[in-house]
């Protein structure tokens, strides 16, 4: 931060509002300054409204945590004051001005922030881009170390989350990362590790642990999760509002959202919470309305249940070592309210005595609610759960890309297994699309049947209490047989199903053997002349075995000529034959006034007397196009669009550059009348039908027998002639005969009733016998 230039306010500048944020749980900065980049200016726009956001360069949390869990030796750290280490261009600093003074007694001073500022829309992109650029610029110094890759892929903003399979490489990577970031002016601090050896070279000021004595359990916050470094376990800290004040829809959602579980360890509990909140939407409540009593009772029970959720411990390490073969087992299940999936990592190691050491760890899980207003059958929901599992399996496999991975999917629905083993074309659209996506990730031979009582995803699709989840071995370890069975020896059973079978109709088709028939079908099928030309050009390319990647101008021109010749031969076959034989038009031909001739390409053109004109040959001798042809419609549409939906004559002028349309006036106008865009911009006007005229207006009568009266003004009135005479405000009484429209004007001094009656009395004998007087 620096002082703004004295008395030199630029033409464009911006002052950012700011406020403090108090975070007592922070170990470094409990009081932080936040700048509001969304505050509206006098123009109605904020800085973030006009600032380019940039790309999202951050890895998603799930991928980072899964990748981190593969390492036996793990550590975390963060970059000290990351944003404040990155300078921005001096010309852009004027958009980050603030008003500040060190004490209330001092005068206000103008400052401008010279670094990337938290609260601006582009700040995350700029920060991550700097790290990636630093890895590119300095990464060549660490070619034998993955430090550059870690800097680009293992940072979530300023937070580092990484590790290694052995202690030596972990120490080396830790040292390389510190040196690499130091080259960019960054300092890694708040180090945490699951072994004291990784903290030996770290000063006390840069560690997140108060002591190196690992006998005492220490909790470190890692991307929203609590990491117990001594036992190398993860837990989730939930701080809900236990007050008994008015429970509203807003406060309930606020409490439910505090259960932050990016990996899905507590999916059975979160499903129960989401189902509770879904019930509220059935009551059509506003955000600050009190929720019904029965839901409050349910929430009270759940609130008491989830208070001890932090006692659940999840192993961080997947028990994987370098070059291990990892077997991923995915389970999915569905109920009428929700569907869910869970993935387990199974690692088999051979012992020296010939036995096997098998470890099974929960990797991740996810659940989705079923829309309450949309009725979906249970087999289809089971298929949706299988699709969710396949997507999650694909993500987990990408996170563990350094291993040799095998994958298996388990289902307790024989209908879904039957769909997966069949050809997707057999099923209807809903099933076929999802089966195709699922089998792209997991082929049909990778799917197995599991009994419902052995399916761990069953509890996630229905929801269970925290107390039940704490001791739910099926959820944390998977089925018992998973820890001792050999996956390759699992018997694969063939399942069949008749559900969702698509009706197959017998259809008779014919094929086109000639090129002319192909052109006819193309013209009648498509609504764009350009598209017809390009398709035919590709067909001709295949015919000639041409393997170029793009269409050339010569290919497009050749395709266009074939289309024109095809249409001309169908419409003017006799004229073309007569011209080829006698070199002149038939005596009774409708083309006779055009003096037609056949050019070197065999196409029919207009002959005229413009040989000496300085215009192109296409304009001098346009191609003759018939009046009633689908090709004519395509050409008119093309010309109409090229002239930005111009009128008939503008469209004709564009067409005449290359084509001569017989009966152009009728053909173009008829086609333009069907243009949807023109109809939208030139709608038919509708006029309001007026009511019948009143009786007083149409029955002949004496002058001013029925009279209408109104006032106009005000007007300035002089009491006499001459200069300097003061004026006063007056009005004009207008009397109109309702039959003859005769008008009588009378000056009135004011708008009082007496003034009006005086004007009426002094108006003469014209309307003294008026029978009707109306305003």
VOGU-3710 file (C-alpha; in Angstrom, 3 decimals, decimal comma):
1> xxxxxxxxxx> 0,000/0,000/0,000  1,282/3,440/-0,858  0,084/7,022/-0,846  -1,895/8,129/-3,881  -0,267/10,817/-6,063  -0,888/14,234/-4,462  -3,704/16,226/-6,081  -3,491/14,148/-9,225  -6,700/12,231/-9,281  -6,814/10,323/-12,596
11> xxxxxxxxxx> -9,775/10,512/-14,914  -10,853/7,022/-13,842  -10,249/5,695/-10,345  -12,147/3,708/-7,742  -12,255/3,615/-3,959  -12,827/0,216/-2,361  -14,914/-0,040/0,814  -13,353/-2,304/3,427  -14,197/-3,844/6,776  -12,649/-6,224/9,279
21> xxxxxxxxxx> -13,304/-9,947/9,720  -12,674/-11,497/13,121  -11,601/-15,165/13,067  -10,631/-16,321/16,572  -9,728/-19,828/15,331  -6,968/-18,501/13,050  -3,458/-19,239/14,343  -1,792/-16,403/12,438  -4,181/-13,564/11,596  -7,282/-13,421/13,763
31> xxxxxxxxxx> -8,240/-9,973/12,432  -8,290/-9,584/8,655  -9,263/-6,779/6,302  -11,774/-7,597/3,563  -12,273/-5,338/0,551  -15,663/-5,132/-1,128  -15,186/-5,316/-4,888  -18,939/-5,728/-5,437  -19,852/-2,286/-4,060  -21,743/-0,279/-6,695
41> xxxxxxxxxx> -20,280/3,027/-7,893  -22,035/6,156/-9,171  -22,284/4,495/-12,593  -24,339/1,644/-11,147  -21,500/-0,848/-11,755  -18,966/-2,276/-9,345  -15,295/-3,058/-9,922  -16,107/-6,771/-10,167  -18,801/-6,060/-12,770  -16,261/-4,660/-15,239
51> xxxxxxxxxx> -13,285/-6,826/-14,256  -12,463/-9,943/-16,280  -12,567/-12,964/-13,995  -10,085/-15,148/-15,823  -10,051/-18,947/-15,980  -10,643/-21,195/-12,996  -7,170/-22,664/-12,476  -7,871/-24,331/-9,132  -8,106/-28,073/-8,684  -11,355/-29,272/-7,153
61> xxxxxxxxxx> -11,181/-30,185/-3,466  -12,172/-33,823/-3,934  -9,330/-34,500/-6,384  -6,771/-32,806/-4,122  -7,816/-34,746/-1,025  -7,943/-38,136/-2,798  -4,499/-37,531/-4,309  -3,166/-36,504/-0,883  -4,511/-39,677/0,740  -2,341/-41,943/-1,418
71> xxxxxxxxxx> 0,884/-40,866/0,363  2,130/-42,511/3,556  4,070/-39,387/4,550  1,878/-36,329/4,287  2,209/-32,668/5,116  0,372/-29,399/4,645  1,420/-25,752/4,613  0,304/-22,420/3,258  1,925/-19,411/1,606  2,332/-16,451/3,927
81> xxxxxxxxxx> 0,286/-13,437/2,772  0,134/-14,817/-0,757  -1,907/-12,021/-2,365  0,298/-9,343/-0,783  3,377/-10,787/-2,480  1,989/-10,280/-5,999  2,273/-6,797/-7,512  -0,181/-5,486/-10,067  0,514/-3,065/-12,898  1,022/0,496/-11,698
91> xxxxxxxxxx> -1,646/1,868/-14,059  -4,233/-0,483/-12,509  -3,459/0,469/-8,916  -5,736/3,522/-9,132  -8,712/1,152/-9,214  -7,724/-0,110/-5,749  -7,764/3,110/-3,749  -8,839/3,279/-0,122  -9,404/5,988/2,482  -7,419/5,366/5,669
101> xxxxxxxxxx> -6,004/6,929/8,799  -3,975/5,321/11,561  -5,961/6,941/14,386  -9,250/8,865/14,740  -7,334/12,078/15,428  -5,484/12,069/12,099  -6,820/13,397/8,818  -8,051/11,007/6,173  -5,426/9,954/3,638  -5,744/8,432/0,174
111> xxxxxxxxxx> -3,840/5,218/-0,452  -3,744/2,782/-3,338  -3,108/-0,937/-3,025  -0,167/-2,089/-5,104  -0,777/-5,839/-4,774  -3,481/-8,346/-5,666  -6,417/-7,614/-3,383  -8,705/-10,143/-1,737  -12,291/-9,378/-2,725  -11,660/-8,558/-6,384
121> xxxxxxxxxx> -12,976/-10,969/-8,994  -9,655/-11,604/-10,747  -7,648/-12,235/-7,558  -7,914/-16,087/-7,575  -6,882/-16,310/-11,226  -3,941/-13,922/-10,794  -2,672/-15,778/-7,726  -2,878/-19,245/-9,304  -1,430/-17,998/-12,588  1,591/-16,580/-10,757
131> xxxxxxxxxx> 2,262/-19,984/-9,155  1,994/-21,758/-12,497  4,280/-19,216/-14,151  6,781/-19,563/-11,298  6,795/-23,340/-11,833  7,513/-22,835/-15,547  10,241/-20,231/-14,978  12,107/-21,982/-12,146  11,014/-25,607/-12,609  14,017/-26,516/-14,768
141> xxxxxxxxxx> 16,210/-26,272/-11,652  14,303/-29,180/-10,089  14,100/-31,675/-12,938  14,710/-34,662/-10,642  12,028/-33,505/-8,223  8,240/-33,234/-8,641  8,336/-29,776/-7,022  7,225/-27,934/-10,180  4,332/-30,367/-10,709  3,264/-30,034/-7,073
151> xxxxxxxxxx> 3,333/-26,240/-7,363  1,023/-26,386/-10,383  -1,372/-29,123/-9,259  -1,279/-29,561/-5,473  -2,111/-26,038/-4,295  -5,629/-24,896/-3,467  -5,036/-21,146/-3,603  -2,356/-20,606/-0,920  -2,832/-24,028/0,756  -0,349/-26,827/0,006
161> xxxxxxxxxx> -1,505/-30,414/0,494  0,992/-33,058/-0,621  3,227/-35,911/0,477  5,453/-38,784/-0,639  5,662/-42,558/-0,414  8,965/-42,560/1,485  10,518/-40,237/4,053  13,604/-39,301/2,044  11,669/-38,125/-1,009  9,208/-36,305/1,277
171> xxxxxxxxxx> 12,034/-34,320/2,871  13,591/-33,524/-0,497  10,265/-32,401/-1,967  9,641/-30,254/1,103  13,008/-28,544/0,696  12,596/-28,080/-3,064  9,165/-26,530/-2,622  10,458/-24,012/-0,096  13,338/-23,025/-2,387  11,143/-22,885/-5,480
181> xxxxxxxxxx> 8,616/-20,599/-3,801  11,376/-18,528/-2,248  12,580/-17,736/-5,777  9,231/-16,033/-6,332  9,263/-14,183/-3,021  6,885/-16,567/-1,215  7,342/-18,126/2,217  5,765/-21,446/3,198  4,534/-21,503/6,783  2,065/-23,305/9,095
191> xxxxxxxxxx> 3,673/-26,663/8,353  1,899/-29,774/9,614  2,964/-33,389/9,106  2,121/-36,878/10,304  5,703/-37,521/11,392  8,059/-35,270/13,416  10,905/-35,944/10,981  9,277/-33,676/8,405  9,185/-30,769/10,871  12,792/-30,920/12,005
201> xxxxxxxxxx> 14,002/-28,316/9,525  11,060/-25,989/10,073  11,318/-23,096/12,509  8,733/-22,809/15,272  7,379/-19,628/13,698  6,547/-21,506/10,490  4,868/-24,542/12,022  1,215/-25,016/12,783  2,015/-27,286/15,742  2,990/-25,810/19,067
211> xxxxxxxxxx> 5,367/-28,637/19,911  7,233/-31,421/18,174  6,122/-33,877/20,847  3,789/-36,188/18,957  2,563/-37,843/22,142  -0,175/-35,231/22,327  -2,848/-35,336/19,627  -2,877/-32,124/17,550  -5,630/-31,159/15,125  -4,863/-29,214/11,967
221> xxxxxxxxxx> -7,461/-27,789/9,618  -6,886/-29,026/6,060  -9,194/-27,755/3,301  -12,129/-27,760/5,701  -11,288/-31,128/7,308  -9,652/-31,667/10,701  -6,413/-33,661/10,404  -5,221/-35,455/13,533  -1,537/-35,621/12,683  -0,426/-38,037/15,418
231> xxxxxxxxxx> -2,896/-40,790/14,532  -3,015/-39,684/10,873  -6,807/-39,582/10,878  -9,402/-37,197/9,508  -12,450/-35,887/11,303  -15,123/-33,296/10,656  -15,755/-30,485/13,119  -19,393/-29,387/13,194  -20,389/-26,220/15,034  -24,146/-25,922/14,872
241> xxxxxxxxxx> -26,353/-23,376/16,587  -27,741/-25,054/19,709  -29,941/-22,117/20,717  -33,661/-22,629/21,133  -34,651/-19,398/19,374  -37,131/-19,208/16,512  -36,204/-21,819/13,900  -36,750/-20,511/10,374  -36,106/-21,892/6,940  -33,023/-19,667/6,671
251> xxxxxxxxxx> -31,514/-20,670/10,023  -32,119/-24,380/9,360  -30,321/-24,214/6,013  -27,478/-22,315/7,698  -27,056/-25,096/10,260  -27,294/-27,904/7,701  -24,674/-26,206/5,493  -22,187/-26,251/8,379  -21,723/-29,972/7,803  -18,816/-29,571/5,369
261> xxxxxxxxxx> -17,900/-32,962/3,921  -16,179/-32,592/0,509  -15,143/-36,262/0,337  -18,478/-37,783/1,357  -17,384/-39,674/4,491  -20,631/-38,728/6,256  -22,950/-39,233/3,276  -25,458/-41,393/5,252  -25,878/-38,520/7,736  -25,913/-35,729/5,146
271> xxxxxxxxxx> -28,597/-37,595/3,172  -30,802/-37,530/6,244  -30,227/-33,780/6,633  -30,973/-33,075/2,975  -34,187/-35,085/3,121  -35,275/-33,055/6,148  -34,696/-29,783/4,336  -36,487/-31,108/1,252  -39,632/-31,545/3,351  -39,708/-27,822/4,117
281> xxxxxxxxxx> -40,198/-26,943/0,450  -43,522/-28,755/0,483  -44,917/-26,070/2,830  -44,173/-23,092/0,530  -42,545/-21,053/3,315  -40,588/-17,833/2,996  -37,012/-17,735/4,222  -37,800/-16,062/7,541  -41,007/-17,982/8,284  -40,987/-20,369/11,226
291> xxxxxxxxxx> -40,923/-24,003/10,147  -43,746/-26,399/11,159  -43,697/-28,090/14,557  -43,217/-31,634/13,233  -40,063/-30,599/11,357  -38,777/-28,803/14,449  -39,184/-32,034/16,394  -37,232/-33,957/13,723  -34,503/-31,297/13,710  -34,181/-31,437/17,497
301> xxxxxxxxxx> -33,561/-35,190/17,324  -31,023/-34,830/14,504  -29,301/-31,932/16,261  -28,774/-34,007/19,376  -27,525/-36,880/17,239  -24,916/-34,965/15,206  -23,392/-33,088/18,155  -20,816/-35,860/18,578  -20,037/-36,236/14,876  -16,445/-35,078/15,455
311> xxxxxxxxxx> -15,777/-38,320/17,358  -15,814/-40,237/14,059  -12,266/-40,905/12,873  -11,430/-41,724/9,244  -7,987/-43,044/8,227  -6,259/-40,575/5,941  -3,831/-42,982/4,230  -5,248/-45,411/1,665  -2,488/-47,931/2,600  -1,078/-47,590/-0,918
321> xxxxxxxxxx> 2,595/-47,758/-1,794  4,439/-46,983/-4,977  3,823/-49,474/-7,827  0,887/-51,094/-6,009  -2,053/-52,526/-7,907  -5,177/-50,729/-6,693  -8,580/-52,344/-7,096  -11,489/-49,911/-6,927  -14,832/-51,359/-5,892  -17,874/-49,163/-6,408
331> xxxxxxxxxx> -21,309/-49,759/-4,895  -24,527/-47,884/-5,654  -28,096/-48,057/-4,447  -31,345/-46,124/-4,752  -34,527/-45,548/-2,787  -37,602/-43,550/-3,754  -36,168/-40,515/-1,915  -32,455/-40,566/-2,790  -29,722/-42,525/-4,538  -26,061/-42,831/-3,580
341> xxxxxxxxxx> -22,755/-44,518/-4,307  -19,557/-45,363/-2,423  -16,075/-46,327/-3,652  -13,537/-48,468/-1,792  -9,829/-48,903/-2,409  -8,578/-52,472/-2,086  -4,867/-53,248/-2,027  -3,484/-56,799/-1,958  0,146/-57,425/-0,977  1,980/-60,733/-0,952
351> xxxxxxxxxx> 3,716/-61,615/2,317  6,974/-63,512/2,529  5,303/-66,642/3,872  2,948/-66,698/0,887  -0,129/-65,232/2,550  -1,823/-62,031/1,450  -2,301/-58,757/3,291  -5,550/-57,119/2,130  -6,590/-53,596/3,120  -9,900/-51,956/2,210
361> xxxxxxxxxx> -10,488/-48,216/2,786  -13,429/-45,960/1,937  -12,249/-43,467/-0,704  -15,271/-41,276/-1,367  -19,060/-41,294/-1,576  -21,857/-39,137/-2,942  -25,643/-38,934/-2,804  -28,394/-37,161/-4,723  -32,011/-36,476/-3,805  -34,914/-37,522/-6,008
371> xxxxxxxxxx> -37,137/-34,614/-7,165  -40,356/-34,984/-5,139  -42,640/-33,710/-7,905  -41,199/-35,948/-10,613  -42,286/-39,564/-10,452  -39,460/-41,893/-11,482  -39,587/-45,671/-11,244  -37,203/-47,441/-8,884  -35,291/-49,287/-11,679  -34,625/-45,944/-13,364
381> xxxxxxxxxx> -33,417/-44,469/-10,070  -31,113/-47,468/-9,687  -29,754/-46,687/-13,151  -29,201/-43,028/-12,159  -27,267/-44,242/-9,105  -25,124/-46,420/-11,368  -24,400/-43,442/-13,627  -23,410/-41,372/-10,583  -21,059/-44,174/-9,524  -19,432/-44,396/-12,967
391> xxxxxxxxxx> -18,728/-40,652/-12,992  -17,218/-40,824/-9,509  -15,120/-43,874/-10,447  -13,739/-41,968/-13,424  -12,708/-39,073/-11,169  -11,068/-41,344/-8,586  -9,164/-43,177/-11,309  -7,807/-39,878/-12,664  -6,647/-38,912/-9,144  -4,739/-42,200/-8,789
401> xxxxxxxxxx> -3,315/-42,153/-12,308  0,177/-43,246/-11,155  -1,081/-46,713/-10,208  -2,174/-49,775/-12,109  -5,926/-49,647/-11,483  -8,623/-52,286/-11,792  -12,266/-51,335/-11,359  -15,398/-53,279/-10,472  -18,969/-52,098/-10,038  -21,488/-53,765/-7,751
411> xxxxxxxxxx> -25,279/-53,557/-8,017  -28,159/-55,205/-6,154  -30,578/-54,494/-9,028  -30,810/-57,281/-11,601  -32,761/-54,972/-13,939  -29,832/-52,553/-14,136  -27,354/-55,396/-14,615  -29,512/-56,683/-17,461  -29,500/-53,252/-19,103  -25,721/-52,980/-18,757
421> xxxxxxxxxx> -25,151/-56,362/-20,401  -27,440/-55,610/-23,329  -26,947/-53,456/-26,382  -27,970/-49,832/-25,568  -29,845/-49,664/-28,882  -32,344/-52,176/-27,508  -33,566/-49,817/-24,774  -35,549/-46,608/-24,875  -33,832/-43,211/-24,893  -33,647/-42,695/-21,110
431> xxxxxxxxxx> -32,022/-46,069/-20,472  -29,944/-46,201/-23,666  -28,204/-42,858/-23,068  -27,252/-43,723/-19,499  -26,141/-47,258/-20,300  -23,861/-45,901/-23,041  -22,259/-43,397/-20,636  -21,819/-46,005/-17,899  -20,200/-48,620/-20,127  -17,729/-46,034/-21,446
441> xxxxxxxxxx> -16,192/-45,980/-17,952  -16,951/-49,510/-16,776  -17,636/-52,134/-19,477  -20,394/-54,652/-18,853  -17,914/-57,390/-17,855  -16,801/-55,271/-14,861  -20,234/-55,275/-13,224  -21,198/-57,781/-10,518  -24,224/-58,571/-8,365  -24,204/-57,916/-4,611
451> xxxxxxxxxx> -26,879/-58,790/-2,073  -28,769/-55,853/-0,594  -27,563/-56,648/2,946  -23,953/-56,465/1,674  -24,393/-53,191/-0,229  -22,784/-50,308/1,760  -24,505/-47,692/-0,418  -27,868/-48,811/0,968  -27,475/-46,740/4,152  -26,368/-43,687/2,141
461> xxxxxxxxxx> -29,504/-43,758/-0,012  -31,808/-43,881/3,016  -29,891/-42,072/5,739  -28,861/-43,255/9,209  -27,988/-41,585/12,502  -24,502/-40,557/13,582  -24,531/-43,170/16,329  -25,298/-45,910/13,807  -22,681/-44,607/11,360  -19,950/-44,603/14,025
471> xxxxxxxxxx> -20,161/-48,389/14,357  -21,248/-49,188/10,794  -18,433/-51,467/9,625  -20,183/-52,155/6,316  -19,887/-48,445/5,472  -16,291/-47,937/6,586  -14,805/-51,247/5,387  -17,237/-52,495/2,773  -18,596/-56,069/2,763  -16,617/-58,520/4,883
481> xxxxxxxxxx> -15,901/-60,776/1,903  -14,176/-57,861/0,161  -11,246/-58,224/2,571  -10,492/-61,833/1,702  -11,954/-62,689/-1,708  -10,061/-62,687/-4,976  -11,759/-60,301/-7,409  -10,620/-62,135/-10,519  -12,385/-65,316/-9,382  -15,777/-63,700/-8,798
491> xxxxxxxxxx> -18,244/-65,525/-10,995  -19,867/-63,333/-13,615  -23,579/-64,031/-14,046  -25,591/-63,088/-17,113  -28,784/-61,177/-16,364  -31,692/-60,574/-18,677  -34,539/-58,096/-18,454  -37,535/-57,139/-20,552  -38,003/-53,758/-18,873  -37,638/-50,602/-20,960
501> xxxxxxxxxx> -37,264/-52,578/-24,200  -37,601/-50,283/-27,174  -40,243/-51,264/-29,730  -38,535/-52,219/-32,973  -40,570/-51,452/-36,082  -39,925/-53,017/-39,467  -38,957/-50,340/-41,968  -38,391/-50,802/-45,697  -35,678/-48,601/-47,158  -34,444/-47,943/-50,659
511> xxxxxxxxxx> -31,006/-46,781/-51,700  -30,120/-44,224/-54,341  -27,826/-45,539/-57,021  -27,409/-42,412/-59,170  -25,779/-39,090/-58,359  -28,848/-37,166/-59,570  -31,093/-38,884/-57,033  -28,633/-37,968/-54,261  -28,731/-34,286/-55,287  -32,538/-34,311/-55,391
521> xxxxxxxxxx> -32,699/-35,726/-51,874  -30,129/-33,247/-50,558  -32,007/-30,251/-51,983  -35,359/-31,389/-50,605  -33,983/-32,401/-47,196  -31,941/-29,339/-46,223  -32,899/-25,682/-45,847  -29,519/-24,111/-46,663  -27,901/-23,963/-50,090  -24,457/-23,658/-48,479
531> xxxxxxxxxx> -25,037/-26,825/-46,472  -26,234/-28,749/-49,538  -23,121/-27,647/-51,421  -20,755/-28,718/-48,636  -22,413/-32,111/-48,154  -22,227/-32,859/-51,871  -18,586/-31,738/-51,899  -17,777/-34,268/-49,160  -19,652/-36,984/-51,059  -17,629/-36,237/-54,193
541> xxxxxxxxxx> -14,440/-36,286/-52,126  -15,225/-39,777/-50,815  -15,967/-40,866/-54,354  -12,523/-39,626/-55,446  -10,788/-40,993/-52,301  -9,547/-37,521/-51,379  -8,241/-37,353/-47,777  -7,743/-33,599/-47,330  -8,872/-32,226/-43,977  -10,792/-29,245/-45,334
551> xxxxxxxxxx> -12,852/-28,393/-48,395  -11,156/-26,305/-51,049  -12,774/-23,564/-53,119  -12,474/-25,741/-56,214  -14,365/-28,600/-54,529  -17,167/-26,278/-53,439  -17,407/-24,731/-56,913  -17,587/-28,167/-58,531  -20,378/-29,256/-56,163  -22,292/-26,041/-56,867
561> xxxxxxxxxx> -22,046/-26,590/-60,633  -23,385/-30,140/-60,297  -26,400/-28,910/-58,310  -27,232/-26,173/-60,858  -26,796/-28,525/-63,826  -29,016/-31,140/-62,151  -31,874/-28,669/-61,595  -31,536/-27,141/-65,078  -31,582/-30,558/-66,745  -34,799/-31,477/-64,925
571> xxxxxxxxxx> -36,604/-28,191/-65,691  -35,155/-27,238/-69,086  -34,211/-30,619/-70,541  -35,853/-30,006/-73,941  -34,350/-26,508/-74,262  -30,857/-27,765/-73,463  -31,166/-30,586/-76,006  -32,392/-28,169/-78,702  -29,558/-25,716/-77,937  -26,939/-28,448/-78,144
581> xxxxxxxxxx> -28,314/-29,601/-81,490  -29,157/-26,300/-83,258  -27,232/-23,760/-81,160  -30,383/-21,656/-80,668  -33,489/-21,661/-78,477  -36,708/-23,395/-79,448  -39,184/-21,086/-81,212  -41,927/-21,676/-78,633  -39,619/-21,755/-75,570  -40,247/-19,475/-72,608
591> xxxxxxxxxx> -36,470/-18,900/-72,541  -36,482/-17,335/-76,017  -36,453/-13,672/-74,753  -33,327/-14,432/-72,703  -31,244/-15,510/-75,708  -29,920/-18,534/-73,744  -26,692/-20,391/-74,425  -24,722/-23,248/-72,871  -21,328/-22,363/-71,376  -18,174/-24,480/-71,310
601> xxxxxxxxxx> -19,322/-26,208/-68,097  -22,611/-27,306/-69,673  -24,784/-24,841/-67,717  -27,593/-22,706/-69,150  -26,920/-18,950/-69,029  -28,555/-15,703/-70,187  -27,150/-14,183/-73,379  -27,142/-10,366/-73,691  -25,335/-7,391/-75,236  -23,028/-6,607/-72,278
611> xxxxxxxxxx> -19,863/-8,119/-73,692  -18,004/-4,811/-73,411  -19,173/-4,028/-69,851  -16,585/-4,040/-67,050  -18,468/-6,556/-64,898  -17,853/-10,161/-63,971  -18,919/-12,982/-66,273  -21,402/-14,223/-63,644  -23,211/-10,856/-63,709  -22,910/-10,556/-67,483
621> xxxxxxxxxx> -24,356/-14,035/-68,101  -26,285/-15,167/-64,996  -27,373/-18,767/-64,588  -31,014/-19,444/-65,457  -33,009/-20,793/-62,499  -36,609/-22,085/-62,794  -39,487/-20,389/-61,027  -40,894/-23,356/-59,109  -38,010/-25,325/-57,621  -36,776/-26,039/-54,101
631> xxxxxxxxxx> -33,353/-24,837/-55,234  -34,931/-21,472/-56,099  -36,291/-21,252/-52,560  -32,856/-22,012/-51,105  -31,183/-19,358/-53,264  -33,817/-16,737/-52,378  -33,430/-17,547/-48,670  -29,667/-17,211/-48,956  -29,946/-13,846/-50,739  -32,535/-12,636/-48,225
641> xxxxxxxxxx> -30,232/-13,428/-45,295  -27,163/-11,974/-47,009  -29,037/-8,679/-47,496  -30,035/-8,678/-43,805  -33,674/-9,501/-44,622  -34,013/-6,821/-47,251  -37,059/-6,393/-49,451  -37,864/-8,044/-52,758  -35,810/-5,668/-54,929  -32,767/-5,784/-52,630
651> xxxxxxxxxx> -32,946/-9,578/-52,619  -33,286/-9,601/-56,414  -30,253/-7,320/-56,803  -28,136/-9,776/-54,826  -29,477/-12,746/-56,814  -28,854/-11,071/-60,185  -25,121/-11,099/-59,486  -25,132/-14,827/-60,343  -28,658/-16,045/-61,138  -31,635/-15,168/-63,328
661> xxxxxxxxxx> -34,849/-16,408/-61,706  -37,779/-16,822/-64,067  -40,837/-15,003/-62,758  -38,670/-13,406/-60,098  -41,299/-10,962/-58,837  -43,821/-13,583/-57,806  -41,208/-16,117/-56,650  -39,314/-13,709/-54,380  -42,366/-12,015/-52,884  -44,027/-15,351/-52,173
671> xxxxxxxxxx> -40,893/-16,639/-50,447  -40,355/-13,463/-48,415  -43,918/-13,595/-47,116  -42,997/-16,856/-45,344  -39,889/-15,426/-43,609  -40,406/-15,894/-39,858  -37,830/-13,257/-38,908  -39,488/-10,614/-41,076  -42,901/-11,489/-39,652  -41,591/-10,966/-36,136
681> xxxxxxxxxx> -40,161/-7,551/-36,989  -43,136/-6,466/-39,107  -46,207/-7,694/-37,251  -49,728/-7,028/-38,513  -51,246/-4,012/-36,823  -54,503/-4,488/-34,974  -56,835/-1,546/-34,390  -59,294/-1,182/-31,553  -62,918/-1,370/-32,633  -64,691/1,822/-31,565
691> xxxxxxxxxx> -68,095/1,865/-29,896  -71,303/3,325/-31,383  -71,610/7,114/-31,605  -73,923/8,658/-28,986  -77,462/9,611/-30,008  -76,765/13,341/-29,551  -74,102/13,179/-32,295  -76,141/11,651/-35,081  -79,773/12,935/-34,740  -80,326/16,255/-36,634
701> xxxxxxxxxx> -81,386/19,101/-34,313  -81,267/22,874/-33,850  -77,898/24,560/-33,330  -76,533/24,144/-29,785  -79,563/22,111/-28,703  -77,066/19,614/-27,332  -73,867/21,350/-26,269  -70,533/20,195/-24,944  -68,452/22,464/-22,736  -64,820/22,477/-21,597
711> xxxxxxxxxx> -62,136/24,880/-20,406  -58,705/25,567/-21,892  -55,835/27,556/-20,553  -54,651/29,283/-18,608  -53,906/32,303/-20,849  -52,453/35,721/-20,034  -55,139/38,436/-20,234  -54,628/42,221/-20,476  -57,302/44,529/-19,097  -56,517/47,182/-21,759
721> xxxxxxxxxx> -54,173/47,962/-24,623  -50,811/49,610/-24,212  -47,322/48,910/-22,981  -46,600/47,995/-19,410  -50,130/46,843/-18,707  -50,159/44,018/-16,178  -51,620/40,709/-17,183  -53,689/38,343/-15,149  -54,536/34,698/-15,449  -57,629/33,793/-17,429
731> xxxxxxxxxx> -59,275/30,840/-19,107  -61,312/30,145/-22,240  -64,708/28,447/-22,029  -65,282/26,356/-25,161  -68,897/25,583/-26,162  -69,303/23,002/-28,958  -72,512/21,998/-30,718  -72,616/18,203/-30,587  -74,333/17,932/-33,992  -72,841/20,659/-36,212
741> xxxxxxxxxx> -69,495/21,015/-34,403  -70,011/24,797/-34,234  -67,747/26,399/-31,621  -68,309/29,411/-29,373  -65,428/30,748/-27,220  -65,865/32,866/-24,103  -63,205/34,458/-21,858  -63,524/33,487/-18,177  -61,667/35,147/-15,316  -61,217/32,037/-13,165
751> xxxxxxxxxx> -62,373/28,461/-12,667  -65,159/29,154/-10,187  -68,793/28,167/-10,723  -69,949/31,794/-10,691  -67,525/32,720/-13,485  -68,775/29,811/-15,582  -72,438/30,732/-15,025  -71,677/34,322/-16,015  -70,079/33,128/-19,242  -73,065/30,897/-19,910
761> xxxxxxxxxx> -75,542/33,741/-19,259  -73,664/36,290/-21,403  -73,083/33,919/-24,268  -75,998/35,292/-26,299  -79,164/33,654/-27,480  -77,384/30,896/-29,351  -77,688/28,239/-26,660  -80,179/29,706/-24,204  -82,609/26,982/-25,256  -80,026/24,225/-24,818
771> xxxxx> -81,654/21,066/-23,569  -78,463/19,115/-22,839  -75,169/20,499/-21,549  -72,351/18,049/-20,979  -68,681/18,165/-20,247
//
